[in-house]
Amino acid sequence: MRRPFELNPQELEKNLEEIVDATISDLRSEFLLMPSGPGFIKYEVFRTAHEILKRHTRLFEMFTADRILNALLEDSRTFCVLRAILGVTPPEWAELARFEHFDDIPQNAARTLDRKCREDPGYVRRLEERYRARLVKHNKCGSPPPDRSISLKRLMP
C-alpha cells in the first residue's frame, strides 16, 4: 500500500479506510526507544530511579526540594529523571540555574555532575555526607556554620 503523501486527493478519498489503517499501523510510541551507549543509562535503571522519585514525591504531587533531595540521596540517578522531566541537557540545566537562581554553574561542572550521577547511584549521598562532615568539623573549630540550606550547587565538587 502506498502512503498518503504519495496519493492524489481522488485516490485518498477512494481508499480512505486503507490509508487510515496503513497510517495507524505506522504509528508507534517512541517512549521506550531510548538512546544507548556508554553515556546513557539503561531503561531499567532509569525506570527504577523514576519510581524512587515518584515514591518520594507522592506520585509527583508533593514536588518539593526536600523530597527531591531525599530521592537523590537514595539514588543519584533520579537527577537524570529530573532532567528528563524538565527536558533539558546538562548545559541547558546550568544555564537555567544561572538565569532562574543566579547560581553560576559552569557547563562542564553540570556535565560532570550529570555523568557522576548516572554512573554512581550513591554519588549525591556521599557528597552530602562530606558536606555534613565539613559542617561538624567547622563547628568543632569554634566558628558557627554558615546558615545556608543545602542545594545541588553546594553538592558539586
N, C-alpha and C positions, 0 to 999 in steps of 0.2 A: 504494500500500500504506500502510495506517495504521501508526503507530508503536506499539511495545509498550505504552507507557503509556496509549494510547488504547483498548486492548482489555481485555476482562474475562478472568478465568482460563480459562474454557472456550474462548474464541476464541484465546487464546495457545497452549493445548495443541493445538488443531486445526490451527493454522497455524505451528507451531514452526519448521519449516525456512525458510519465507519470512521469518519475523520475524528469525531469525538472519542470513539473507542481507542483509536491509534494515539491520540494526544494524551488521553488518560493513562494508557499503558506506558507512555514515555516518561510520565512524571514519577519521580521517586524522591524520597526525602534524603537530603544530604546531611541531616543532623548527625548521623552515625559515621559519616565519612570524615575522618579526622586525618590531618597530615601526620606523617610518620617520619622517623629518623632520630638521630641522636639528640636533636634539640627539642624534641616533643615527648610528652609523657603518653603512656598507653591509655586507651579509653577506660579500661578497668580502674586504673589509678585515678584518673580524672573523675570518674563516677563516684569512687569512694570518697574523694575529697569533697565533691559536690554534696554527697549525703551527710558528711560531717558538718559542712556549712549549713545545710538545710536543718539539721537537728539543733545546732546551736542557736539558730535564728528563729526557731519555732516555725518552720515552713516559710521562712523569709518574711514573716510578719513582724518580727522584732529585730530589725536590721540595725543594731546599734554598734558603736565602736567596741564596747566591752565584749559583746557576744562574738563579734568578728575576731577580736584578739584571742578569745578563748578557742575559737575554731582553729586559728593559726597556730596556737600553742599545741593543739592536739595534732595537727598535720599542716606543715608549711605549704603543702600543695594546694590548700584552699586559696592561697594567693593567686594561683593560676585560674581558679574558678572565678574569683572576683574580677580578674582582668577580663575573662571571657564574658562575664555578665555585663561589664562596662563596655566591652567591645573595643579595647584599646591595646596597643602594643606597649612594651616597656618604655620606649622613648615618649610615646604619647602620654603614658601614665605620669612620667616625670614632668612633662610639660603641664599636664593638668594639675599636678600638685603645686607647681610653681605659680600657675595662674590663679587657682582657687584658694590656695592656702599660703602663698608667698614663701613656700619652702623651696629653696634652690637645691634640687636633687639632680645631679648630673646624669645624663642619659646612660653613661657607662655604669654608674652605680645602680641605676634602675635595672639595666640588663643583668648585672651581676646578681642582684637580689633575686630577680626572677629565675635565673639559672640555678642558683643555690637552693631556692625553694622547690624547684622542680626535682632536683637531684636528691635532696635530703629532707624527708618528712619531719625531722626534728630540728631543722635549722633555726626557725624562729624561737623555739623553746630554749635552745642553747644560748642564743643571743640575749634573750630576756633574762636568763639565769645569770649571764655575765654582767648584764646591766644591774641587776639586783645586788650582785656581789660587790660591784663598784660602789653602790649606794651604802652598803653596810660598811665597807672599808672607809668610805668618806665620813660616815658617822663616827667611827672609832677614832678618826683623826681630830675630832672636835668641831668640825665645821658642819653646819646643817646642810642637808642635801638640797639641791635646787628644787623648788616647788613646781615641777613640770610633770604633766601626765605623760605616760609612755605613748609613743607614736611609732609608726613604721619608720619615719625618718631617723628616730633615735636608735632604732634597732639596726640600722645599716652600718656596715663596717667602715 
